Each structure stands twice: as C-alpha cells, then as structure tokens.
Amino acid sequence: MAADPLIRVTGLRKTFGKHRVLDGLDVDVHGGEALAVLGANGAGKTTLLKILATLVRPTHGTATVAGYDCAKDAESVRRHVGLVAHGAYVYEDLTALENLTFWTTLAGLHASAAARAGALASVELERFAGERVRTFSAGMKRRLSLARFVLARPRVLLLDEPFAGLDQRAKKWLEEHLASFKSRGGAIVMATHSFGRELGVADRIAILAGGVIALDTPRGALSAEDIQRLYALHTEDAL
Amino acid sequence: MWKDLLVERRSKETLNALFFFALLLLFVFEFALGPDRERLAGALPGLLWLGFILSGLLGLGRAFVVERENDCWEALLLAPGDKSAIYVGKLAGNLLLMLVVEAMLLALFGVFFNLDIVPALPALGVVILLGTIGFAAIGTLFAAMTTQVRARELLFPVLLLPVQVPLLLATVKATEAVLLGEPLGAVAHWLKLLAAADVLYVAVGVLTFDFVLEG
C-alpha cells in the first residue's frame, strides 16, 4: 500500500466576496514528489499555496499537510511547511547572516554559528554573509530565503513562481536544490507560469482552471510544447 | 527587539524624522504661546504630553512598516511558536525609541522655553516612563492591527487616542504636580492608575497579539 500523501486536498473551495477562486479542488502530493501547478492569472494557484501554508483559511473542504489540518491545526502545519512566495521574507537593512539568525531564533531552531554559516554556504551566499540584503539581486534574496529551510528542514516546500527573476546559474542551482529536497523525501508544490526547463523538477503537472484541477498528469516525457498544448486545451489563457 | 533596533540604527529613518518633527512642534508651541511665562507654566504639562503623543503616533505608526517590505509580515505569521514574543520584542523596541525621542523633546523644551527642569527630572522620569509604557503597549497592538489596512494612517490615531485618554489625564496631572515641585507621594493615586493601565495594556497585548497577527 502506498504511504499516506504528505499533502491532501479534498473538496477545497475558496471564495473572496462573490468571486469563487477554488471550487471543490482535490489533489494529493506524496513525499519525494513535486507537483507543478499551472494556471492563468487569478486561477487560484497562489490561493492554493496560501491555504496550504495556513495564511488563508478555506471556505469549504479540507487541506492537510503531514496529516495536520491547515485550518484547524495551523501551528502544527507551520512546523512542516516552507513557503517561498513573491516576497523574499528578508529585511533589507540586515545582513544575510543577521537575517538567517533572526529567522532561526524566531523559529526556535537554536542553530549554531557554524550551522548558519553552513546554510549560507549551501545556497552559495557565504561570501556575502556580512553584506546588507539591500545590495542583493532578486536571485540572491531568493537563495537567502531558501537558506532558512536548510536549517528548518521542512517536509513540504510551497513555491510561488520560484524561478521568476533568476539568471541561468541561479535556476540551475535551484533545480539541483529542489531535486535534492525531493530525494530526501520532501514534497514540493510549485505554482508557475513557465513551460520551460523550470518544469524539469516536476513529477506531475496539474492545470488549474475554473477553480478545479482540470488536468493532473505525470510529466514523464512531456515536452514543453506538449505542456503548452495541454495548457491551451484546458484554459482560456491563449498562448 | 534586536532586529528592530539594528534596522533603525542603520536606516535612522524613524529617529531622524521624529527629531525634526519634535523640533517643528516646539517652534509651533513657541509661536502659539509667546514669551508669557505664566501662560507657559500652566500649559507646559499638556504641551509636553501633546509632543510625546504626536511624535509617538508617528513612531508607532511606522513600527510594522519594516514588516511589509518583502512580505516579512507573512513570514512572522508562519513562524512556529508563541507569537506574543514578537509583540514583546516590538513593544520593547518601540518603548526604547519613544523614550529616546521623549528625552530629546524634554531637553529641547528646556532650551526653547528657558526652563530649569533638572530638579524635577527624577520624579518626571518616573511619570514619563509609566505613561510611555502604557502608550507603547496599546500603540504597538493597534499598529499591528492596522498595518494591513488600507486606511491605516487614519485608522491608527482614531483607534489609539480614545484609549489613551485615561493615561493622558493621569500623566498630565502627575507631570503638572511634579513640575510644581511636589513629591511623587502627592501624585501616588495618578501613578497607581498609570501602573494599573500599563499592566492591563501589556497583558491585553500579549494575550491578543496572536489573534491580531492571524487577522
């Protein structure tokens, strides 16, 4: 029998006023698996991630992470989830090391100086440990954001447009980092607009349209063109 | 608190702005009152606290601005553990900043109005500390409540000032007595009211901050 999924979403519905963004969405993601969620602007990708991260409460239905209900047991869910959203969650006037120290202290991680330095090295920012984040590029901020999870070791990573604004080298680094995360049994949900090599890390492609998963298919040998064709078939977002 | 003070030390945004604001306030007071020492003596406690409250409103209103940059507010929310620690840290940072601004304002009052406030300083310090703790405690909570609201600049003082009325009454009365040279014992009833309000406001902040953060 297959292990229980790390993420289970059942009949998830979310409305903002009269606007129904998610309308009975069902999806599972197992450990060691990466799900790429594609969809037009406003399709509900970010809403889904925010519900899983416990930032937004669902109107109806359930979402669980590591067996904990995202609405009823948010505190337990937060111990297992790492979210990388549009904001990098970093303070511009602190250095990279100070940012990392702040977040690990707040999360009660008691990481040693060596562990923090190691985390910065793992995201290739060790040379910039003492530099203020204000001077960092978008890619460097994204990497610093991910350094927190090297120490916190969440079981689930939720990524909103993780490759946006990254140069080729940073994209390659992120791909390797995510592949390594998966190999350690972590689950990834990644919202993206991209059809290119960024989807290389995904094991499954889900197309979100009309508030539901219109297509959930293994990525397998699907090429970027195949994915584009499927996307056009299931959404109104003309390519 | 360490993070907030470090950010402020490097950016100096709030402290610089508050210093110049305090200076402007004193010019306004100077023009409004003129050189009449008698009028000044009667109005001084009120003016002093008006200066503290107005500069405090500006400082507290910016307390969570740094958390909006790069969506750090979301990350605070996602941090596992007791959120009241965030409140206590923010409160400590705000309190320190307000006390620094108040010390500057007090010194400038002395210079601008040619007042000898040194003999009253120890007693005045107690009144100012007690008044500022309560102001910062409820101000930090309301700043957090309004930081994600569009009309926050308007809503923040509208919410905060009515709650400050008991504190303001006690601080002005106690300051008036202390500046007239009365001992602290003579204003013990006002100090007890301030201490009780401080305990109440800090407790409300600690107990409700989690709900405020969660929205």
Interface residues (C-beta under 8 A of the other chain):
Chain A: A53 T54 L55 E75 R78 R79 V81 L83 A85 H86 G87 A88 Y89 V90 Y91 E92 D93 L94 E98 F102 W103 L106 A107 G108 R132 K141
Chain B: W2 K3 L6 V7 R10 S11 V66 E69 N70 D71 C72 E74 A75 L76 L77 L78 A79 P80 G81 A85 I86
